[in-house]
Structures are given as structure tokens and as C-alpha cells.
Amino acid sequence: MSGHSKWSSIKHKKGAADKKRGQLFSKLARALIVAAREGGPDPAGNLALQNAIEKAKSYSMPKDNIERAIARGSGSDADANAYEVVVYEGYGAGGVAILIEALTDNRNRTASDVRAAFGKFDGNLGASGAVAWQFERRGVVLVDAEGVDEDELTLAAAEGGADDVELDGSTFQVTSAPESLTAVREGLEAAGFTVENAELTMVPKTTIEVADESTAKKILRLIDALEENDDVQDVYSNFDIPERVLEAVA
């Protein structure tokens, strides 16, 4: 996990997956393929593809890889038709809500793996709708706060269509409606700001503070186990682990 801001605590960025770049690019390519298959190859008219491209770029996926995945999804590639979107919902240790988005070619395998991970780390896989209501889909752009004038950033963000700018530790978190994500990122970059990350995500409406080290460790191990699964695209949760606890369990 990079840093100890509320954002990194809530979203639990893919530190483990970043070390396995091949696996990460494979997941990103799968998302691009499915988005292009379902909505066409033009990101201007395909919000899901637009956001899949944003995410791929934020992880420095090569342009050729992105274009190749889009071509596969919009062509007659048999692999493109094998994948389907599946969402799993459940609770981790301490009652924190966990929402998982997967792209799989075998629902039974993925469900079994996800259920096993929950069981191993004192969690419970729930029914559809169990926790989804606790999250909302948002566009989030992260900007390193060092040397940044908040007023200038806020102005540029507003001009791009953002709804809010919040200082989160050493990072500014700029949020927007999903369809405004690309415009916000491009507006900030045009204004001279360096964007660390831009992606469509699920933001929790409220958070649960986890101050117990044992509970925090179980939650983080569960998130890691889920994110390391090849079929899992994203894992979201509403936990907020204080910095002192994160440092103790890291």
C-alpha cells in the first residue's frame, strides 16, 4: 500500500498487483476487450471504454497494448465473448463492506475462489445488493499536493467539470460525475498539474474506522487475496484504518 492517506486506506491501491505487472496488464486488457465488445471501439461514445482506457493509462499500460485489446474486443475474437461482468458483495472482519468487480469466463470458479478468500479471513460473502447501496460510482483524479496552489487547482477542476477537491494527506482528490472523468483529467493536465491517477471507482458514502490491529490485518489480507485473483478487476471497501495501525500491520 502506498502512503497512508484515507484514499489509499479506502481504495487499497494495487500494491501487490503492481509488482506483478504482467497480471495487472492482463486484467486491464480484459476490461478493455469487454468494454469495446459491449459498446464499440470509439471511446467518445462508449463511457465504459473511455474509463477503461483512463485506468490503463494511469498504470502506464503501453499504447499498443491498449489499442490491441480494443481491436480484439470490437472484432471477432472468441476470447472477447467468453468474459462476463460479475459483482460480489460481502463483509470483512469488523463488519466492513466489501464490493468486488470481476470479469470471468467461469462464474463457478470465480465464486468459489472469492468465497474461499472471505472464509479464510473471517469475512462473509453476501447476496446481491448486500453492500452496493453503501457506495456510489465516481470519477476520481489524484494530484500530488506538493507545491500545488489549492485555489488554482480548484478553479481548473471546476472548469473541467469536477464536483469537489479535497486534500487527502499528501494528495488532492478531485471527484466528478463518471462521464466527466476524462474532461477533468485533461483540464488539469492542460492547466499544468501532474495527474498521479485517474479512474472510475466506487466511493463509500460513509467509512468505518478500524483501530484494532488484528482486525485491520485480516481486512488487508482479504483485500490482497481478492486482488491477486486473476478474475478480480477491482475491490472496494469502506474501511478507514488510522496511520498508526497501518504502520503496525504493514
Secondary structure, 3 states (H helix, E strand, C coil): CCCCCHHHHHHCCCHHHHHCHHHHHHHHHHHHHHHHHHHCCCHHHCHHHHHHHHHHHHCCCCHHHHHHHHHHHHCCCHHHHHCEEEEEEEECHHHCEEEEEEEECCHHHHHHHHHHHHHHCCCEEECCCCCHHHEEEEEEEEEECCCCCHHHHHHHHHHHCCCEEEEECCEEEEEECHHHHHHHHHHHHHCCCCEEEEEEEEEECCCEECCCHHHHHHHHHHHHHHHCCCCEEEEEECEECCHHHHHHHC
